[in-house]
């Protein structure tokens, strides 16, 4: 059993790298291992995600899918046991090839590829953030070019950038390109039927239009994830004692007896994109905890990031497809109308339909990938929000979380939405179940060459 604690933005190495934007003396440069390079680029991706405006969980999930895949593809030709995702993930057929008669430095390739894809996916980020990306690229370059022939350095950098450019061009055709420009579709006609989602008064967003109503039409990474069977929703019924009514009554009753520990879980997992690296970012952060907590090679590390990123991205696509297929209401509209007219949820409603839970589906997808790679038992401490100011309105502190398994964290992620009063138990149960299915379809792609030992 491995024990590992880390605060993603409090990482000593990351902070030192960021400080070097204004102080680039070679004497201050940290000595990174190959695995450190992978995790620091993951850290940088989380940083850019958090500090780029107009982000959303949907768009962020897509970003992690492409940056994780680029990390893997920029080095996989150097590892004969591992297989490219070219011609495996949907529509990716044009990745460049290497000259097998020449040498490459795969760290320099990864480094160039991550810089290229991150600046393209987050083209709307600030100039200051671009400088941070360039600074990290320079720090890695300065360390790992030492002793490498100039022509190998040039060839490696060109390969990494060419991989990123091809993946970025391919990303433009998925349906989510520059999705932050159309977060809310004002022309959408909302279904007008009993139990349909309505914009609540107590909400995270001022918009009365739901977020990314067409996101579920986007291309998935794993082809089979586009054809997953739709889940089953309980039929609408306002009769007390009916299965539908009981789902909302359970939310209401839980709110009346919320413990302080449950309140802490509810706010910890909010991951509001305005103040955090989003829910899919939390999963990408867990990937780093797992990678840093195990003795992994560079290729093994990049495979983890690729699989987690792709699984979380596919989870959001499917979740959003079902959200707009069913277009179901949240407790904040049902409970005041049929149970208690003065009721208000502990946590404000997000601006989109309820079923199934996005938090649950993406957390389950990430946990399933991590369990597949590392086994079920892994003791870790989640410090993602350590140091955040107390939520005075809710009289609740941000308290770090500790877990003994990846699934335990996924379960608490789902439960937190029930504690917050914004999801029913059915939303969470279906989300967890479908997240597992989506992740399995990602890790069962051919990641290893069967003819290599």
KELO-858725 format. One record per residue (C-alpha): residue in one letter; y, z, x. Coordinates in steps of 0.001 Angstrom, whole numbers, plus 500000, padded with zeros to 6 digits. Layout:
BEGIN
AYZX...
This chain:
BEGIN
X500000500000500000X503367498970501400X506536500984500931X509847499181501295X513441499969500310X516370497596500616X519742497004498992X520257493239498959X524014493289499518X523866496404501637X521572494805504198X522885495614507672X521918492176508899X523593490337506020X526788492342506313X526958491705510026X526496487994509393X529263487924506815X531614489824509093X531106487175511717X533060484703509601X536171486139511191X534586487469514377X532130484970515799X531590486418519253X528094485645520484X527832489239521677X527853490401518031X525163488032516817X522028489797515565X518667488785516961X516826487375513958X513132486729513573X512002483545511849X511299485507508676X514773487045508861X516246483571508609X514411482963505325X515427486317503834X519048486023504946X519326482651503254X517853484234500143X520443487000500442X523178484414500811X521941482591497707X522181485850495755X525658486491497118X526915483039496123X525285483412492708X527065486696492087X530456485621493374X530728482141491890X532590481976488550X531300480598485245X527702481362486118X524999482127483581X521357483271483715X520251479762482783X522202477959485497X521338480619488086X517613480282487375X517891476567488055X519719477246491335X516952479543492560X514366476912491692X516033474249493823X517071476453496742X513608478029496940X511875474650496829X514249473244499460X513475476167501757X509762475378501535X510018471590501756X512332471695504770X509521473118506915X506191472307505237X505474469156507324X505112471454510325X502197473359508759X499039471311508284X497388473873505995X500207473613503467X500943470843501014X504255469335499963X505348469493496318X506302465817496537X504424464017493727X503383467400492309X506489468779490646X507939466671487864X509709463547489073X509937464423492768X508595461387494633X511046460459497372X511051463305499899X511544462098503484X508726462176506004X508720463220509632X507883461263512739X504598462926513704X504989461786517298X508178463798517769X509024467496517896X510952469474515286X512360472968515249X511565474164511739X514006477061511725X516872474663512408X515564472397509674X515376475253507160X518817476458508183X520444473066507659X518619472491504389X519640475815502865X523286475291503744X523234471785502291X521490472606498996X523488475771498343X526853474048498803X525744471218496522X524166473269493739X527163475623493742X529774472964494354X532199474979492211X532124478026494481X535199479156496427X536306477956499851X535783481509501075X532148481366499980X531710477984501658X532934479637504865X530300482343504440X527586479719504074X528862477833507125X529041481050509100X525419481938508416X524370478415509312X526269478688512598X524789482080513489X521231480821512979X521998477596514832X523456479431517816X520382481612518206X517607479094517584X518993476028519407X518594477897522699X515998476207524861X515464473334522424X516007469774523558X519247468327522101X517429465422520493X515010467865518802X517926469936517536X519588466858516075X516350465539514548X515518468893512955X518943469362511413X518952465818510078X515539466348508501X516507469602506790X519688468084505395X517885464947504248X515351467044502316X518163468995500658X520059465809499772X517009464219498154X516235467372496198X519851467635495077X519948464015493900X516700464635492017X518200467816490497X520990465780488900X518480464214486505X516944467424485122X519420468000482275X521109471045483800X523342469492486455X526699471328486565X525629473265483489X528510475709483926X530821472993482592X529192473096479161X528023476665478620X528870476570474911X528444473541472654X531180473807470021X529816470815468127X526442472447467485X525678473016463798X524055476422463406X520987476581461160X521925478324457929X518788480102456777X517687483690456224X517106485415459562X519083482854461589X521149484009464566X524777484760463887X527438485693466445X527845489465466261X531045491484466512X529588493652469286X528830491055471948X529010490292475665X530915487063475032X533957486124472962X532332482784472125X530912482328468635X528746479520469951X525395480225471640X524838479628475350X523247476353476489X521579475272473242X520049472203474945X518691473959478045X515162473880476639X515214470082476883X515522470251480687X512818469044483048X510421471732484253X509192472000487831X505492472319486955X504622469367484658X502280471423482474X505084473895481754X506717471223479605X503780471228477183X503077474946476711X502069475869473168X504837477409471094X504548481149470342X504219482548466818X507123484279465082X506674486843462277X507831485375458914X511231486540457698X511036489418455209X513580492092454283X511107494209452335X510724497700453877X507255498033455343X506856494314456044X505993493279459598X509397491646460079X511312494627458737X509302497040460914X510294495188464074X513960495975463404X513258499425462039X511555500269465349X514698499224467211X516796501416464918X514518504449465283X514355504110469070X518149504049469249X518312507372467401X516198509071470077X517195507314473291X516649509541476312X518963509552479300X516245507845481364X515992505070478788X519766504643478790X519656504334482563X517014501612482293X519050499802479625X522157499475481783X520307498878485062X518650495715483819X521729494309482069X522480492064485079X525586490677483412X526480487429485263X530120488529485418X529267491482487661X525820490838489163X523494488191490556X522001487645487040X518470488465485751X516782485614487678X518659486807490754X517040490205490298X513660488467490494X514684486520493615X515793489843495098X512313491247494401X510870488304496310X512842489434499352X511610493021498965X508058491681498937X508562489279501855X510257491945503974X507579494465503072X504706492341504363X503769490715507651X504298487094506711X504732483866508614X507728481649507991X505789479195505816X504280482026503757X507745483454503188X509195480150502042X506271479585499706X507060482877497965X510688481872497427X509690478428496162X507137479804493719X509359482587492387X512355480255492044X510390477547490259X508567479977487962X511775481718486925X513504478363486340X510631477109484177X510584480421482324X514212479995481295X513680476399480197X510798477355477924X512505480502476702X515614478542475724X513512475894474007X511955478575471821X515219480445471261X516720477350469646X513500476307467924X513300479628466063X517039480514466217X516284484124465292X518738486902464606X519182490048466633X519087493664465460X522895493801465311X522893491561462247X519692492695460485X519999496484460838X523576496883459511X522689494715456506X519327496187455546X518917499584457256X522198501258458306X525540499516457823X527225501636460507X524620500979463201X525596499435466536X523292498715469468X523537500675472711X524003497432474661X526199494526473473X524513491334472278X524260488348474625X525552485066473168X522304483349472151X519356483767469746X516780486480470215X513173485247470250X511667485499472827X513312487748475412X514723485954478446X514621489153480495X510934489632479690X509785486063480281X511453485621483662X510483489116484876X506855488484483939X506908485096485669X508236486623488896X505854489597488783X502884487277488264X503853485147491271X504345488226493442X501049489783492341X499280486518493125X500689486509496656X500613490216497501X498253491971495104X499137494369492312X499976497485494299X503321497456496066X505561500516496111X509231499639496326X512696500841495392X515098498596493524X518615499230494848X520252496150493346X522986498140491579X523155501153493862X526724502398494179X528058500870490978X530496503063489090X529228505144486208X529444503489482787X531817505966481181X531625504338477762X527867504872477648X528028508075479704X525308506707481973X524978506238485731X523345503380487603X520266505096489010X518002503294491508X514514502501490262X511186502994492037X507942501240491141X504325501139492292X503571497626491016X505481494441490338X504304494501486739X505709497986486230X509144496586487055X508626493618484714X507583495939481901X510663498114482365X512830494991482412X511457494039479001X511583497589477630X515217497925478672X516214495274476136X514433497272473392X516201500443474534X519474498543474471X518894497559470859X519192493826471450X515511492813471328X512571493696469140X509216494629470627X507854491237469527X510565489444471527X509455491345474614X505705491060474081X505842487287473644X508213486952476581X505876488845478892X502849486871477730X504487483479478147X505995484426481508X502509485017482889X501335481632481616X504318479809483110X503874481464486519X500181480577486667X501076476938486129X503331477155489191X501002478915491606X498045476686490635X499842473633491962X498230472506495226X500070474626497789X497304474361500392X495596471295501782X491919471610500880X490814469566503887X492518471889506374X490977475123507602
